[in-house]
Amino acid sequence: MKIVSLLPSATEIVCALGLTEALVGVTHECDHPPEVRGKPVLTASRIHGQGLSSAEIEHAVSARLGGHQSLYTLDEGLLRALQPDLVLTQELCAVCAVSYTEVQQAARLLDVAPRVVSLEPTTLEEVLDNITLVGQLTGREHVAAAVVTGLRTRLAAVEARLPATLRRPRVWVCEWLDPPYSAGHWVSAQIERAGGREVFQRVGLPSTQVRPEEIVRAAPEVIILAPCGFHVEAVAEEAARTRFFEGWHDLLAVRAGAVWAVDASSYYSRPGPRLVDGVELMAGILHPETFGTPSPAAARRILP
């Protein structure tokens, strides 16, 4: 079987099932596991990688989507040359990947039309279900079952270590810095599993822009800066150059020095196996006395 993954999360799932060799094409954002680097790349971004600030990226994205223009290019010639049997893509987010319609249209031009499957998880449970689904599509059901069991065991281990008298801090996960967005989908469940309470509770719902006064009213005790697609170093750099909204410095979390930059791309943005790593990482941020302080390579405190 020849597999093309048009999602970094799907790439991680395929590799977790032991199918790295079957993976013949990936996206420009697929960087994990390291073995996928060097695979043929089928996509490119029209925006990212141009050194733009959060506000500039937001403006560029809004302008392109408002004009019904794609944010990504798909190398249809390379897709034809690869002749995959299975293409994994998504319809969930126009900002995250090549559009499903564009992939379908390109797939019709192949000599033998591949199976095009859209992965659409919106919750942590659905992410685990997607691993099972990819296992079924690739004849790796038993491997997928073992992977899911291992992930569930790790989640249960985190919850088992949380004290019965635990006080859950109020947490805001900022999925975009300027303008501020609140994270949605599976992130609230990640915070809950790690012993916190996400203040906006957008379980299974898309991320959304939030007004400064809403953030002030939510009174977060911990703020997690996790802009979609950013690794921790880039998050820290972006936070340093962002002019946050009026009232930012009065927030309890900011005054307490409880603002963290995290590797969002690895542990929160991509609906794949490493979301469980994200739960473990978050447990260290929220309850270091129990789980230990996380590595600076994955999370670092941002000073006011």
Backbone bond lengths (Angstrom), bond angles and torsions (degrees), N, CA, C in turn:
res aa  C-N    CA-C-N  psi(-1)  N-CA   C-N-CA  omega(-1)  CA-C   N-CA-C  phi
1 M - - - 1.462 - - 1.519 110.39 -
2 K 1.344 115.44 138.02 1.463 121.48 175.56 1.527 108.37 -112.01
3 I 1.350 114.97 125.98 1.461 121.07 -174.41 1.521 110.33 -117.46
4 V 1.316 116.61 134.91 1.461 123.08 169.94 1.527 107.59 -112.27
5 S 1.306 115.94 129.04 1.462 121.17 177.18 1.518 109.23 -111.46
6 L 1.315 115.69 122.32 1.454 120.99 177.33 1.526 111.33 -105.38
7 L 1.325 115.27 24.64 1.468 123.11 176.95 1.514 108.87 -142.84
8 P 1.325 119.31 131.69 1.468 119.61 174.49 1.524 112.28 -57.74
9 S 1.327 117.76 -37.78 1.468 120.18 -179.61 1.523 111.03 -66.16
10 A 1.333 117.01 -39.46 1.461 120.31 178.03 1.520 110.52 -65.72
11 T 1.326 116.57 -37.33 1.464 120.75 176.40 1.522 110.15 -59.42
12 E 1.323 116.94 -43.38 1.460 120.58 -179.77 1.530 111.28 -66.32
13 I 1.323 116.57 -36.72 1.466 119.76 178.16 1.520 110.35 -66.64
14 V 1.321 116.95 -47.29 1.467 121.34 179.82 1.531 110.41 -56.58
15 C 1.310 116.35 -44.68 1.467 119.92 -179.02 1.528 111.46 -69.39
16 A 1.333 117.69 -35.56 1.470 120.75 177.57 1.522 111.09 -63.60
17 L 1.336 116.70 -23.75 1.465 121.32 178.76 1.527 111.91 -89.78
18 G 1.335 116.46 5.92 1.457 120.06 177.57 1.511 114.45 78.95
19 L 1.331 116.74 25.74 1.466 121.09 -175.42 1.527 112.63 -112.74
20 T 1.320 117.08 27.67 1.459 120.58 -178.58 1.524 111.70 -57.40
21 E 1.322 116.96 -40.63 1.468 120.44 -178.90 1.520 112.17 -67.08
22 A 1.329 117.11 -28.49 1.464 121.02 179.34 1.523 112.24 -77.85
23 L 1.326 116.72 -13.43 1.463 121.90 -177.78 1.527 109.01 -80.43
24 V 1.333 116.52 109.21 1.473 120.26 -174.27 1.521 113.30 -101.58
25 G 1.352 118.06 -12.48 1.456 120.72 -179.78 1.507 111.19 -155.76
26 V 1.349 116.21 143.66 1.464 121.67 -176.57 1.532 109.44 -138.22
27 T 1.334 115.91 -175.48 1.463 121.43 177.70 1.531 110.48 -96.92
28 H 1.329 115.12 169.98 1.467 120.66 177.69 1.526 111.82 -68.61
29 E 1.334 117.86 -14.41 1.460 121.72 -179.01 1.526 113.10 -98.29
30 C 1.313 117.92 -5.02 1.463 121.09 -177.79 1.529 109.41 -74.67
31 D 1.323 115.95 108.84 1.466 120.86 -176.69 1.523 112.64 -129.33
32 H 1.339 117.10 7.73 1.463 120.67 -179.45 1.521 109.04 -146.79
33 P 1.338 116.30 137.23 1.460 127.89 -4.86 1.527 111.16 -70.49
34 P 1.339 118.48 168.39 1.468 120.71 -175.27 1.526 114.24 -57.19
35 E 1.333 117.24 -24.83 1.461 120.37 -178.24 1.524 113.69 -63.30
36 V 1.349 117.88 -18.80 1.465 118.88 -178.25 1.527 112.17 -81.66
37 R 1.328 116.23 -14.13 1.456 118.81 178.70 1.524 108.68 -68.01
38 G 1.301 116.41 130.54 1.461 120.47 -174.80 1.513 112.51 102.04
39 K 1.340 117.69 -12.99 1.460 120.35 173.57 1.530 109.03 -67.38
40 P 1.335 118.51 152.27 1.470 120.62 175.88 1.526 111.58 -55.30
41 V 1.331 116.25 133.47 1.467 122.58 -176.99 1.523 109.58 -104.60
42 L 1.336 115.84 125.16 1.457 120.78 -174.62 1.520 114.34 -101.96
43 T 1.316 119.10 -8.55 1.463 120.66 -174.97 1.516 111.40 -128.27
44 A 1.332 114.43 163.19 1.464 122.15 172.78 1.512 107.69 -150.29
45 S 1.322 116.23 151.31 1.458 121.57 178.66 1.513 110.14 -93.88
46 R 1.322 116.25 142.23 1.457 121.06 175.65 1.525 111.91 -86.47
47 I 1.337 117.20 -5.91 1.470 120.63 -173.95 1.507 112.77 -126.19
48 H 1.337 117.79 -56.39 1.462 121.45 -171.78 1.521 110.42 -64.23
49 G 1.330 114.59 155.33 1.453 120.50 179.96 1.511 113.31 86.31
50 Q 1.325 117.54 7.58 1.459 121.02 -179.54 1.522 111.89 -103.03
51 G 1.327 118.65 12.89 1.450 121.94 177.61 1.514 113.83 69.10
52 L 1.334 117.13 28.41 1.459 120.68 -178.17 1.524 110.62 -84.25
53 S 1.330 116.14 151.73 1.455 121.17 174.33 1.527 109.30 -77.49
54 S 1.341 115.99 171.18 1.467 120.30 177.50 1.524 111.45 -56.70
55 A 1.337 116.07 -45.87 1.468 120.00 -179.04 1.518 111.09 -63.77
56 E 1.336 117.12 -39.19 1.462 120.63 -179.91 1.524 111.52 -69.16
57 I 1.337 116.47 -39.18 1.470 119.59 176.86 1.520 109.93 -64.26
58 E 1.332 117.21 -43.90 1.459 121.10 179.14 1.524 110.29 -58.53
59 H 1.312 117.02 -43.64 1.471 120.82 179.85 1.523 110.55 -64.67
60 A 1.326 117.00 -44.18 1.462 120.74 -178.39 1.525 111.24 -64.96
61 V 1.338 116.23 -42.14 1.459 120.49 178.81 1.526 110.56 -63.51
62 S 1.328 116.46 -46.62 1.473 120.51 -179.66 1.521 111.08 -61.41
63 A 1.325 116.93 -39.76 1.462 120.88 -179.72 1.522 111.11 -65.06
64 R 1.327 117.63 -44.14 1.459 120.82 -178.61 1.527 111.13 -68.95
65 L 1.336 116.30 -45.67 1.459 118.56 -179.57 1.524 111.05 -67.64
66 G 1.336 115.68 -36.45 1.462 119.13 177.34 1.510 112.31 -64.13
67 G 1.326 116.89 -29.16 1.454 121.70 177.05 1.519 113.11 -94.06
68 H 1.355 116.02 13.40 1.468 123.13 178.77 1.532 111.15 57.09
69 Q 1.331 115.69 40.39 1.454 121.62 178.42 1.523 109.57 -109.22
70 S 1.323 115.70 144.80 1.455 120.60 179.95 1.520 110.83 -73.58
71 L 1.334 115.46 149.08 1.461 120.97 175.65 1.526 111.44 -88.37
72 Y 1.326 116.76 -10.64 1.455 121.02 -173.97 1.525 111.05 -133.35
73 T 1.312 115.13 157.37 1.465 121.10 171.64 1.523 108.48 -110.85
74 L 1.328 115.58 149.85 1.460 122.60 177.64 1.522 108.00 -121.92
75 D 1.325 116.11 126.04 1.464 121.39 -179.43 1.526 108.38 -80.21
76 E 1.332 115.04 90.86 1.456 119.55 -176.41 1.525 111.85 -67.77
77 G 1.326 117.12 -33.04 1.458 120.34 177.81 1.515 111.53 -62.31
78 L 1.328 116.68 -43.34 1.458 120.88 178.38 1.517 110.60 -67.06
79 L 1.331 116.94 -38.36 1.462 120.39 177.89 1.526 110.34 -60.27
80 R 1.346 116.58 -42.70 1.466 119.94 177.68 1.521 111.07 -63.58
81 A 1.317 116.64 -39.41 1.472 120.18 -179.59 1.528 111.65 -66.89
82 L 1.319 117.46 -34.42 1.460 120.94 -177.63 1.525 112.54 -76.01
83 Q 1.353 117.14 -30.26 1.466 122.35 178.85 1.539 112.00 48.11
84 P 1.332 117.30 60.09 1.477 119.67 -178.16 1.526 112.01 -71.74
85 D 1.334 114.92 157.68 1.465 121.38 173.65 1.525 111.01 -90.22
86 L 1.342 115.86 -28.58 1.465 121.71 -176.76 1.512 109.39 -138.08
87 V 1.340 116.30 130.56 1.461 122.20 175.81 1.520 107.89 -119.16
88 L 1.324 116.97 123.66 1.467 122.66 178.56 1.515 109.13 -103.02
89 T 1.331 116.51 124.55 1.458 121.25 -176.84 1.524 108.93 -144.32
90 Q 1.341 117.21 -163.08 1.469 120.73 -177.15 1.512 111.30 -152.85
91 E 1.334 115.38 158.99 1.466 123.26 173.49 1.523 111.41 -120.39
92 L 1.330 116.72 -3.22 1.463 121.50 -168.54 1.514 113.64 -65.32
93 C 1.349 117.40 -39.82 1.463 120.13 -169.67 1.521 110.32 -142.60
94 A 1.336 116.72 121.65 1.465 121.11 179.92 1.516 111.93 -70.79
95 V 1.343 116.52 -16.80 1.459 120.41 -178.21 1.528 111.38 -88.01
96 C 1.330 116.91 -17.61 1.469 120.72 -168.92 1.519 114.58 -91.39
97 A 1.333 118.71 -28.26 1.461 119.24 -172.11 1.522 109.60 -163.02
98 V 1.337 115.03 172.86 1.458 121.79 175.59 1.521 109.13 -56.26
99 S 1.331 117.59 142.83 1.459 120.72 -175.94 1.524 111.11 -67.00
100 Y 1.320 114.97 147.42 1.462 121.90 179.35 1.530 110.76 -60.60
101 T 1.320 116.48 -39.92 1.463 120.35 179.85 1.522 111.19 -61.27
102 E 1.329 116.23 -43.38 1.457 120.17 179.52 1.521 111.32 -63.56
103 V 1.326 116.86 -39.28 1.462 120.72 178.67 1.523 110.39 -65.71
104 Q 1.321 117.02 -43.46 1.459 120.39 178.69 1.522 111.79 -60.65
105 Q 1.318 116.04 -43.98 1.455 120.17 179.79 1.520 111.49 -62.39
106 A 1.314 116.77 -42.08 1.464 120.36 179.23 1.519 110.94 -67.05
107 A 1.339 116.72 -37.95 1.465 120.67 -178.11 1.526 111.42 -64.57
108 R 1.328 117.22 -31.08 1.468 120.17 -179.83 1.521 112.46 -66.20
109 L 1.315 117.79 -19.28 1.462 121.62 -177.64 1.523 112.30 -85.29
110 L 1.335 117.32 -7.01 1.455 120.31 -178.44 1.522 110.71 -75.72
111 D 1.325 115.43 156.76 1.469 119.93 -179.27 1.523 110.95 -60.06
112 V 1.311 116.45 -44.62 1.458 122.49 174.19 1.524 107.08 -123.67
113 A 1.323 116.61 115.06 1.462 120.56 -174.77 1.524 110.14 -61.87
114 P 1.347 117.77 125.79 1.466 120.37 178.04 1.518 110.42 -77.10
115 R 1.307 115.75 167.62 1.450 120.12 171.04 1.520 107.74 -79.83
116 V 1.320 117.42 122.47 1.458 122.66 179.27 1.522 107.78 -105.01
117 V 1.325 115.99 118.49 1.464 121.08 -175.56 1.523 108.93 -120.20
118 S 1.319 115.01 127.39 1.461 121.64 178.73 1.521 109.67 -97.12
119 L 1.329 115.89 123.02 1.457 121.90 178.08 1.522 108.53 -95.37
120 E 1.336 116.49 121.74 1.460 120.77 -171.02 1.526 113.65 -128.10
121 P 1.323 120.04 49.61 1.462 118.37 -179.15 1.524 111.74 -72.93
122 T 1.323 115.78 141.51 1.466 120.05 175.57 1.521 111.77 -122.66
123 T 1.334 117.26 -7.68 1.454 121.65 179.01 1.527 109.24 -133.15
124 L 1.316 116.35 167.50 1.453 121.19 179.08 1.526 110.68 -62.84
125 E 1.322 117.17 -40.01 1.459 120.44 178.22 1.526 111.18 -63.06
126 E 1.310 117.12 -39.12 1.457 120.51 179.89 1.526 111.65 -69.14
127 V 1.323 117.53 -29.72 1.466 120.41 174.58 1.531 109.05 -63.06
128 L 1.319 117.01 -44.89 1.465 120.62 177.37 1.530 110.28 -62.94
129 D 1.322 116.81 -37.96 1.466 120.70 177.06 1.531 110.97 -62.71
130 N 1.335 116.40 -36.06 1.465 120.07 179.43 1.528 111.82 -64.39
131 I 1.328 116.30 -35.57 1.466 119.41 176.65 1.525 109.41 -62.81
132 T 1.330 116.18 -42.32 1.460 121.01 176.61 1.524 110.50 -61.48
133 L 1.338 116.78 -42.98 1.462 121.33 -179.46 1.524 111.73 -61.72
134 V 1.332 117.07 -47.32 1.466 119.72 179.90 1.525 109.74 -63.04
135 G 1.324 117.42 -34.85 1.452 120.23 174.68 1.519 112.10 -61.14
136 Q 1.327 116.89 -41.33 1.455 121.27 178.12 1.531 111.54 -66.63
137 L 1.315 117.02 -39.77 1.467 121.59 -178.44 1.527 112.38 -67.68
138 T 1.322 116.16 -25.92 1.463 120.72 -173.18 1.532 113.35 -111.75
139 G 1.331 117.01 6.85 1.457 119.52 -179.07 1.513 113.52 72.13
140 R 1.317 117.53 24.07 1.468 122.07 -179.67 1.530 110.70 -117.21
141 E 1.328 116.19 41.42 1.460 119.82 -176.82 1.522 112.52 -57.62
142 H 1.324 117.13 -43.92 1.467 119.97 -176.49 1.527 111.15 -68.19
143 V 1.327 116.28 -38.32 1.459 119.63 177.71 1.530 109.75 -64.94
144 A 1.340 116.03 -44.52 1.466 120.33 179.76 1.525 111.01 -60.68
145 A 1.322 116.26 -41.12 1.464 119.90 179.32 1.523 110.61 -61.77
146 A 1.315 116.89 -39.76 1.469 120.65 179.15 1.523 111.05 -67.77
147 V 1.346 116.62 -40.01 1.468 120.46 178.87 1.528 109.97 -62.83
148 V 1.329 116.94 -47.02 1.464 121.28 -178.78 1.528 110.43 -63.79
149 T 1.327 116.87 -42.18 1.468 120.21 178.13 1.532 110.53 -60.45
150 G 1.315 116.90 -42.58 1.461 120.59 178.22 1.512 112.64 -62.49
151 L 1.323 116.90 -40.46 1.461 121.05 179.14 1.529 110.93 -67.54
152 R 1.332 116.41 -41.77 1.463 119.68 178.36 1.539 111.01 -64.40
153 T 1.316 116.30 -37.08 1.463 120.28 178.57 1.521 110.58 -63.32
154 R 1.321 117.14 -41.18 1.464 120.93 178.77 1.528 110.86 -65.97
155 L 1.331 117.69 -40.82 1.466 120.44 177.59 1.533 110.51 -62.41
156 A 1.319 115.89 -43.11 1.457 119.90 179.66 1.526 110.90 -64.47
157 A 1.332 116.75 -34.84 1.464 120.22 179.89 1.517 111.56 -65.81
158 V 1.338 117.00 -37.06 1.464 120.07 176.90 1.519 109.63 -64.35
159 E 1.332 116.40 -48.92 1.459 119.85 -177.70 1.528 111.55 -63.56
160 A 1.336 116.85 -33.59 1.466 120.04 -179.26 1.524 111.88 -67.83
161 R 1.328 117.54 -26.21 1.467 120.74 -179.09 1.527 112.63 -85.62
162 L 1.317 117.78 -10.82 1.460 120.18 179.51 1.528 109.38 -73.19
163 P 1.305 118.39 128.23 1.474 120.70 -178.12 1.530 111.86 -61.57
164 A 1.316 115.65 148.80 1.469 120.58 179.32 1.523 111.19 -63.42
165 T 1.319 116.48 -27.99 1.475 121.25 -178.56 1.529 111.51 -95.90
166 L 1.322 115.85 21.13 1.463 121.16 -174.36 1.522 112.50 -56.81
167 R 1.319 115.92 133.44 1.457 121.39 168.45 1.523 107.69 -99.01
168 R 1.311 117.15 119.53 1.460 121.91 -176.24 1.531 110.08 -87.82
169 P 1.334 118.25 115.42 1.467 119.44 178.38 1.520 111.46 -70.04
170 R 1.323 116.00 152.11 1.460 122.12 175.75 1.534 108.25 -78.72
171 V 1.322 115.75 125.99 1.462 121.69 -172.75 1.521 109.79 -122.95
172 W 1.319 116.21 133.40 1.467 120.75 170.02 1.524 107.99 -112.52
173 V 1.338 115.86 123.17 1.452 121.11 175.36 1.523 107.67 -100.00
174 C 1.325 115.45 111.71 1.463 122.88 -176.65 1.530 108.14 -90.75
175 E 1.324 116.74 108.15 1.460 120.79 -175.50 1.527 112.92 -85.80
176 W 1.301 117.13 -12.67 1.469 121.67 172.81 1.511 107.33 -150.85
177 L 1.338 116.76 142.27 1.453 120.08 -170.09 1.528 113.34 -88.01
178 D 1.324 116.51 -40.86 1.469 119.18 -174.45 1.530 109.77 -146.94
179 P 1.370 115.03 103.32 1.465 129.36 1.91 1.532 110.70 -75.38
180 P 1.324 117.06 160.48 1.468 119.31 -177.23 1.528 112.46 -71.84
181 Y 1.310 115.44 133.74 1.470 123.01 175.04 1.519 108.52 -119.40
182 S 1.313 116.00 147.72 1.451 121.39 172.36 1.518 109.04 -99.19
183 A 1.329 116.68 135.76 1.461 121.33 -178.41 1.531 110.59 -67.10
184 G 1.319 115.25 153.86 1.461 120.95 178.40 1.517 111.16 -131.87
185 H 1.344 114.50 -150.90 1.461 122.82 177.12 1.524 112.67 52.60
186 W 1.326 118.17 -117.68 1.473 123.82 -172.81 1.529 113.51 -87.32
187 V 1.331 118.28 -7.92 1.471 120.29 -170.30 1.524 111.95 -67.47
188 S 1.325 117.94 -40.35 1.466 119.55 178.96 1.521 110.89 -58.85
189 A 1.332 116.83 -39.59 1.464 120.40 178.71 1.525 110.72 -66.14
190 Q 1.337 116.79 -36.74 1.468 119.44 176.40 1.530 111.00 -60.89
191 I 1.331 116.09 -43.41 1.467 120.53 -180.00 1.529 110.11 -65.29
192 E 1.316 116.38 -43.13 1.463 121.34 -179.35 1.530 110.50 -61.47
193 R 1.321 116.10 -45.56 1.474 120.54 -179.57 1.526 110.94 -64.43
194 A 1.329 117.11 -26.71 1.467 121.51 -177.94 1.521 112.51 -89.58
195 G 1.331 118.06 -0.06 1.455 120.13 176.58 1.506 114.84 95.07
196 G 1.329 117.20 26.51 1.457 121.42 177.22 1.511 111.21 -125.01
197 R 1.332 115.76 -178.30 1.469 122.34 177.37 1.523 107.79 -133.25
198 E 1.316 116.60 108.27 1.474 120.49 -178.41 1.525 108.09 -72.73
199 V 1.326 116.77 128.67 1.466 119.73 -166.17 1.521 113.95 -70.90
200 F 1.331 118.52 -27.14 1.464 119.01 -176.63 1.525 113.27 -100.47
201 Q 1.324 118.24 -14.41 1.472 122.84 169.23 1.531 113.46 48.68
202 R 1.325 116.94 54.06 1.465 120.59 178.31 1.536 109.30 -92.77
203 V 1.320 114.69 60.85 1.462 120.82 -176.45 1.531 109.81 -66.73
204 G 1.326 116.53 120.28 1.453 121.28 178.60 1.517 115.13 74.91
205 L 1.331 117.31 0.95 1.460 121.77 -177.78 1.527 110.09 -106.81
206 P 1.343 117.22 155.58 1.467 118.78 179.16 1.521 111.89 -64.36
207 S 1.323 115.34 157.70 1.459 119.30 171.75 1.523 108.81 -62.01
208 T 1.329 117.38 156.39 1.453 119.92 -177.04 1.522 110.68 -147.56
209 Q 1.304 115.76 151.14 1.460 119.96 176.79 1.528 108.85 -69.98
210 V 1.328 115.73 138.97 1.461 120.40 179.87 1.525 109.24 -123.51
211 R 1.330 115.10 145.31 1.454 120.29 -179.69 1.527 109.99 -80.97
212 P 1.310 117.32 149.46 1.468 119.89 179.21 1.521 113.35 -52.83
213 E 1.334 116.96 -39.67 1.457 118.71 -178.29 1.533 112.02 -66.10
214 E 1.349 116.95 -28.93 1.463 119.92 175.67 1.528 110.76 -67.78
215 I 1.310 115.75 -39.46 1.466 120.35 179.28 1.526 110.24 -66.80
216 V 1.322 115.78 -42.06 1.470 120.07 178.69 1.520 110.08 -61.29
217 R 1.345 116.91 -44.16 1.467 120.27 179.51 1.530 111.55 -64.42
218 A 1.333 117.05 -35.29 1.467 121.01 -178.93 1.519 111.42 -67.71
219 A 1.333 117.31 -24.24 1.471 123.89 176.26 1.528 112.93 49.31
220 P 1.329 117.93 58.42 1.470 119.23 179.79 1.521 112.03 -64.57
221 E 1.325 114.89 139.76 1.463 121.25 175.64 1.530 111.51 -90.38
222 V 1.316 115.73 -21.89 1.462 122.66 176.17 1.524 107.41 -135.88
223 I 1.324 116.66 135.46 1.469 121.27 176.32 1.523 108.34 -118.31
224 I 1.326 114.99 128.50 1.456 121.79 178.09 1.518 108.38 -110.39
225 L 1.328 116.83 115.03 1.457 121.24 177.16 1.524 107.77 -88.14
226 A 1.338 116.02 111.22 1.461 121.47 -174.86 1.516 110.59 -137.22
227 P 1.348 117.89 60.03 1.475 119.21 -179.21 1.517 111.29 -61.71
228 C 1.307 114.75 132.82 1.465 122.18 -173.84 1.529 111.07 -55.60
229 G 1.334 115.45 127.60 1.452 120.67 175.97 1.514 115.23 87.78
230 F 1.340 119.15 -0.18 1.457 122.41 -176.91 1.528 110.73 -101.94
231 H 1.329 116.23 135.52 1.459 121.13 168.92 1.534 108.56 -84.12
232 V 1.323 116.97 168.35 1.463 121.06 -167.23 1.528 112.68 -60.61
233 E 1.310 117.95 -40.97 1.467 120.08 -179.33 1.523 110.82 -61.70
234 A 1.331 116.09 -43.23 1.465 120.35 179.43 1.525 111.16 -66.82
235 V 1.341 116.90 -35.83 1.471 120.22 177.41 1.526 110.13 -62.77
236 A 1.323 116.56 -45.90 1.466 120.68 -179.43 1.524 110.72 -62.10
237 E 1.320 116.90 -41.82 1.464 120.58 178.84 1.522 111.06 -65.58
238 E 1.322 116.52 -42.10 1.465 119.77 -179.63 1.527 111.07 -67.16
239 A 1.328 117.02 -38.15 1.462 120.09 178.37 1.524 110.79 -63.19
240 A 1.325 116.31 -37.01 1.466 120.51 -177.98 1.525 111.90 -66.88
241 R 1.330 117.29 -28.43 1.467 118.74 -177.50 1.529 113.50 -104.30
242 T 1.326 116.60 1.78 1.463 120.32 -179.83 1.525 110.81 -86.26
243 R 1.324 116.04 133.52 1.472 121.41 172.77 1.528 106.79 -91.82
244 F 1.330 115.51 98.69 1.451 119.98 -177.19 1.531 110.45 -70.49
245 F 1.320 114.87 163.46 1.458 122.26 -174.02 1.527 111.48 -65.07
246 E 1.336 114.90 159.91 1.461 120.83 176.59 1.527 109.35 -61.84
247 G 1.298 116.43 131.13 1.461 120.99 -177.06 1.518 113.02 101.28
248 W 1.330 116.68 -9.70 1.472 121.42 -179.97 1.531 111.13 -56.45
249 H 1.327 116.17 -48.62 1.460 120.44 -175.05 1.527 113.01 -71.79
250 D 1.339 116.92 -9.86 1.455 120.37 177.18 1.526 112.34 -92.79
251 L 1.357 117.10 -8.59 1.457 119.71 179.96 1.530 110.06 -64.95
252 L 1.328 115.34 142.73 1.460 120.99 -178.06 1.523 111.04 -56.17
253 A 1.330 117.22 -44.29 1.461 121.21 -178.44 1.523 111.60 -61.80
254 V 1.325 116.40 -39.83 1.465 120.68 -178.83 1.523 109.60 -69.40
255 R 1.335 116.45 -45.50 1.466 119.90 -179.82 1.528 111.96 -63.49
256 A 1.341 116.18 -30.17 1.463 120.42 -178.81 1.529 112.56 -87.58
257 G 1.331 116.74 -2.17 1.469 119.50 -177.01 1.514 112.96 69.95
258 A 1.332 117.00 27.01 1.468 121.98 -177.79 1.525 110.77 -104.35
259 V 1.331 115.78 48.14 1.463 122.32 175.94 1.522 107.18 -113.91
260 W 1.329 116.11 126.47 1.451 121.30 -174.37 1.527 111.13 -123.91
261 A 1.319 115.61 137.03 1.467 121.91 167.66 1.518 107.27 -94.22
262 V 1.321 117.20 132.38 1.462 120.73 -179.08 1.527 110.46 -125.48
263 D 1.313 115.26 162.42 1.457 121.61 175.51 1.528 107.87 -77.75
264 A 1.325 114.65 83.97 1.462 120.00 -175.23 1.521 111.66 -65.27
265 S 1.318 116.14 -41.06 1.458 120.15 -176.60 1.521 111.43 -59.12
266 S 1.313 117.11 -39.39 1.461 120.54 -177.49 1.523 113.48 -79.97
267 Y 1.346 117.64 -37.93 1.458 119.84 -164.39 1.527 116.41 -120.94
268 Y 1.333 118.44 -7.53 1.465 119.24 -176.59 1.532 114.00 -135.56
269 S 1.327 118.49 -31.70 1.460 120.69 -175.72 1.527 113.00 -82.21
270 R 1.324 116.61 -33.80 1.466 121.00 -172.10 1.533 111.04 -98.02
271 P 1.324 117.57 121.49 1.471 119.79 -178.33 1.523 112.72 -79.89
272 G 1.335 114.58 73.48 1.450 120.88 179.94 1.515 110.83 -135.38
273 P 1.336 117.63 -167.04 1.469 121.31 -175.74 1.529 114.00 -58.56
274 R 1.332 118.00 -28.78 1.466 118.73 -175.13 1.526 113.45 -76.52
275 L 1.325 118.60 -0.29 1.463 118.75 170.42 1.528 110.61 -60.65
276 V 1.324 116.29 -30.12 1.466 119.56 177.72 1.526 109.64 -69.10
277 D 1.337 117.61 -37.93 1.466 120.13 171.88 1.525 109.81 -57.16
278 G 1.349 115.56 -37.30 1.458 120.41 179.52 1.514 112.39 -64.34
279 V 1.326 117.12 -36.46 1.466 120.60 176.46 1.530 109.84 -65.13
280 E 1.317 116.27 -45.22 1.468 120.74 179.69 1.531 111.09 -63.25
281 L 1.335 115.58 -40.64 1.460 120.54 177.33 1.524 110.82 -62.71
282 M 1.336 116.32 -44.92 1.455 120.72 -178.96 1.528 111.33 -64.74
283 A 1.311 117.17 -35.63 1.458 120.33 177.58 1.533 110.64 -61.06
284 G 1.326 116.41 -36.67 1.458 120.18 177.08 1.515 112.56 -68.43
285 I 1.331 117.42 -35.82 1.463 121.36 177.80 1.531 110.28 -67.84
286 L 1.327 116.49 -45.82 1.461 121.01 -173.52 1.528 112.93 -81.03
287 H 1.337 116.51 -31.79 1.467 120.03 -175.22 1.530 109.94 -137.78
288 P 1.334 117.32 64.66 1.472 120.15 -177.10 1.528 113.16 -62.55
289 E 1.326 116.31 -25.93 1.468 119.30 179.86 1.529 111.67 -65.13
290 T 1.327 116.38 -24.38 1.463 121.30 -179.87 1.527 112.20 -100.71
291 F 1.332 116.29 -39.76 1.469 120.34 -171.56 1.531 113.96 -108.43
292 G 1.334 117.30 -10.86 1.450 119.63 -177.02 1.512 111.64 86.48
293 T 1.321 117.29 148.27 1.464 122.28 -179.31 1.520 109.64 -69.49
294 P 1.328 117.99 135.18 1.473 120.33 -178.23 1.518 112.59 -67.95
295 S 1.317 114.94 159.64 1.459 121.70 178.53 1.523 110.87 -65.92
296 P 1.339 118.35 140.94 1.469 121.35 176.51 1.529 112.82 -61.25
297 A 1.322 117.32 -19.22 1.459 120.35 177.56 1.515 111.56 -70.14
298 A 1.328 116.95 -19.49 1.462 121.34 -178.40 1.512 113.26 -112.90
299 A 1.334 117.12 -28.27 1.470 121.37 -178.52 1.515 108.81 -156.67
300 R 1.326 115.22 142.00 1.461 119.01 176.36 1.520 109.95 -145.83
301 R 1.309 114.73 145.39 1.456 120.89 -179.96 1.509 110.56 -72.78
302 I 1.332 116.36 136.32 1.463 122.50 177.87 1.521 108.12 -102.37
303 L 1.310 117.65 121.60 1.468 120.76 -179.46 1.517 110.11 -78.04
304 P 1.339 117.69 146.27 1.477 121.13 179.59 1.520 111.82 -58.65
